[in-house]
Amino acid sequence: MSEPQGALIWCPFGDRDSASQVVGQLLDERLIACANILPDMQSLYLWKGERGDSRECGVLLKTEASTLDRAVERLAELHPYEDPAIIGWHCDAASPATLAWLAQETGNAG
């Protein structure tokens, strides 16, 4: 088995309660090892050709790279938005202890 690699997912939510609920489900399913729910932020965006301005909270989710695609797919299923903005990427660097923790908690440890 290859060495564990880290991955991150960024996703905004309309409120902390819905973010906490979805994060809890992803933790229960062991698709992520951790999520940081960031405080209120202003989101300025274009959606269906119209300019929008709303308050959201941001969520940074941490997982093991081999779980990234499944975590993104499940997050999209659970998210309350019709078409949530979900962006995932592989980490270029992480401490060995962090990588081992991510692999252990997502069931991807060797």
Number of C-alpha atoms within 10 A of each C-alpha: 6 6 10 20 22 25 24 21 20 17 20 23 22 16 15 18 11 15 23 16 13 20 24 15 15 21 17 12 14 19 28 29 21 19 20 14 19 14 12 14 12 11 14 11 12 10 8 7 7 7 9 11 10 10 15 17 20 22 21 16 22 24 30 29 23 17 20 21 14 13 24 20 11 16 20 18 14 16 21 14 12 8 9 15 12 15 12 19 13 15 14 8 10 12 10 13 9 15 20 19 19 27 24 16 17 23 16 19 16 10
